[in-house]
């Protein structure tokens, strides 16, 4: 799609600027890797469900920062016809990010890494989980922000981007947006039978429950 859009821009059929961000979180984002299963669970005193290795550095983008960056690209002539990597907060491990969340909720937030086979099974009945299962490999490797693209003297200077929001501020704001009815303490969820069987392939206790 990127190639098609850039070709249309070069041919004068469209005026476009492409902004790219890392995994995102923020208002209205409930099914991302940092969605309700992280922030909602943290507020409810539960384990945060996470994909992949929480000790690898991973970049996350805050939705208001993405919006501000796209607004800049959409109103600056220097952005037309190019691909831009939107700025984000400092890159840390997911465990370090959850330490910030734990500080905000004033209690430890343990992490439960969800195995790929369980995601695949849950995705049979849950489209958002199916999409996450397809992205699981991304969380098994370090994800760092793209380096700035060198500019030649003949190219215009890149449009100035607003500074990203610091991680403690983003996590505090996201926690404030969790509805009180989401994952209330003591609430239970029924795990589908096929999901128990899938989890049982890697967990003897879950095999017994299945």
Secondary structure, DSSP 8 states (H G I E B T S, - for coil): -HHHHHHHHHTTS----EEE--EEESTT--SSTTSHHHHHHHHTT--EEEES-TTSEE-EEEHHHHHHHHHHHHT-GGGTTSEEE---S--EEHHHHHHHHHHHHTS---EEEE-HHHHHHHTTT-HHHHHHHHTGGGGGS-B---------TTS-----------HHHHHHHHHHTS-TTTT-TT------HHHHHHHHTT-HHHHHH-
